[in-house]
Each structure stands twice: as structure tokens, then as C-alpha cells.
Amino acid sequence: MSFFNSIGRSMQRSGPRGPKRSPTPTSSTFPNAPSTDSAPPVSPSAPSQGVQKPLYLCSPFVEAALVKGNFKTIVMLPKYVDIMEWVAVNIFDFFQNLNMFYGVISECCTQHSCPTMSAGPTLNYTWINQDRKSVQLPAPTYIDYVMTWVQNLLDDENTFPTKSGQDFPASFPSTIKHVYRQLLRVFAHIYHTHYPQILHLRSEPHFNSLFAHFLAFGREYELLDVKDVRGTPNTPVVGVGALWERWKEMGILES
């Protein structure tokens, strides 16, 4: 089901809303929200010979999961559930879980160890500042900006309404798509740089299942562009794009 194709008939809702979602603590300082046309990742060049395969692509780690089988049934819209509510609650859960994972390994993500928002040997994400310029930021700064921005959106009744009879704004789908892109970048950085810490905590089944669920949901509701995962067309797949392809081969994700 296409979230964007369903937006027109889903804007009006009836019935009571659930209680307000609880906040996730993040930094209180945030200079500016990420631009909706934030710069894409640096196009990767052809990898050099002899590059070691990332641990998350190696067996048995790539197979580690709490959920066995395909994620298609998990992400399907339940009967009688409003699509807006379904997307909103899943975004909240993805954010909460990712924020908890990052909180556990954040002491290993410093400006010294992670001077850029890297997601592969030749892949770095940049931030669009208030002057509309693309700038390199240390990973912890970039992630703090993203998490604070998303938290502020979740707390904003005009974006994530929680009162009965209050509708989601017409801009909700485009906002959520941008949120998805930014959360994907946080996932990608953790996989590339901090997966050894995930393994040390023996949390790879949990983290893999969370990310596979995130990818499957994003594709089901057209919140995630393939180019955001795989990179520029006609270039070697790097970072989590390779994990995406591997999980499709394994039948965990839809082709």
C-alpha cells in the first residue's frame, strides 16, 4: 500500500486518540532543522582491492535476528487501523528503539573517533546549515541534531496530533519521508562504525531485526527511496546498501 496514494482518503479520522506518546530525552540545543533537500551522501568510488568485508555482512552476524522469515506480514496495515496512525506509531517506535541503541554506544561515538558522519569507506553524509551550505559535521553532533529535531516533531501537536478529532497535517507524508531519511543515516553510521560494540553487547539479533523492520516498513509505505539505501545508480553498493541486498537474497526483505 502506498502511504502517499492513501493520503487523500485518510486525512479525516473519527474516534478517540490514544494517550500522548512519552518523550525520549535528547539534547536541548538544536540550531536548525535538517533541510528537506539535504545533500545526498558522497557518491562512492570503486572500492580498492583487498577491502575487508564489514562484520555485519559476515556469517553468522548477517543471519542474526529475533524475527525469522519475511517482514512483509509485520508491516502490513492492520484491519480497521487508520494509515496515518499506523505510520505515526511506527515512526515513534523506530525512533525510540534507535535512540536507545545509540544511547548505549554513544560513549564510543566521539568527535575524535567519528570526525565525520561516515557510513562506508567512501561514504559520508553532510548537513545543510541555515545558510543552505553543505557542511561536514562530527557524527555525534550530526546525530544529536537529528534526534533532537525528530523529538521536537514528536512533541509538536501540529505534526503528531494526539487529541481526539485533530487531523494530521497535509505535510505529514513529506515530513515523515524526511524523518526516515535522517534515521536511515543514523542506522548506517552505527552499522559502519559501531557494529563491534553491538556485537560486544550481543545485541546484533535485536539491532538487525530493528533495521530490517525499518527497511521493510519504509518500502511498504514509500517512505524510503532505494537510492538512499543503495547510493547513486551505476556505482558499487557500499554500507548498509550491501546489507539490504544480502537480506533480499536471504528472503528477509522483498525484492
Secondary structure as GFF3:
##gff-version 3
##sequence-region A 1 255
A	DSSP	alpha_helix	7	10	.	.	.	ID=ss1
A	DSSP	three_ten_helix	55	57	.	.	.	ID=ss2
A	DSSP	three_ten_helix	61	63	.	.	.	ID=ss3
A	DSSP	alpha_helix	72	75	.	.	.	ID=ss4
A	DSSP	alpha_helix	83	105	.	.	.	ID=ss5
A	DSSP	three_ten_helix	106	108	.	.	.	ID=ss6
A	DSSP	beta_strand	117	120	.	.	.	ID=ss7
A	DSSP	beta_strand	123	125	.	.	.	ID=ss8
A	DSSP	beta_strand	127	128	.	.	.	ID=ss9
A	DSSP	beta_strand	134	135	.	.	.	ID=ss10
A	DSSP	alpha_helix	139	155	.	.	.	ID=ss11
A	DSSP	alpha_helix	172	200	.	.	.	ID=ss12
A	DSSP	alpha_helix	204	220	.	.	.	ID=ss13
A	DSSP	alpha_helix	226	230	.	.	.	ID=ss14
A	DSSP	alpha_helix	240	249	.	.	.	ID=ss15
###
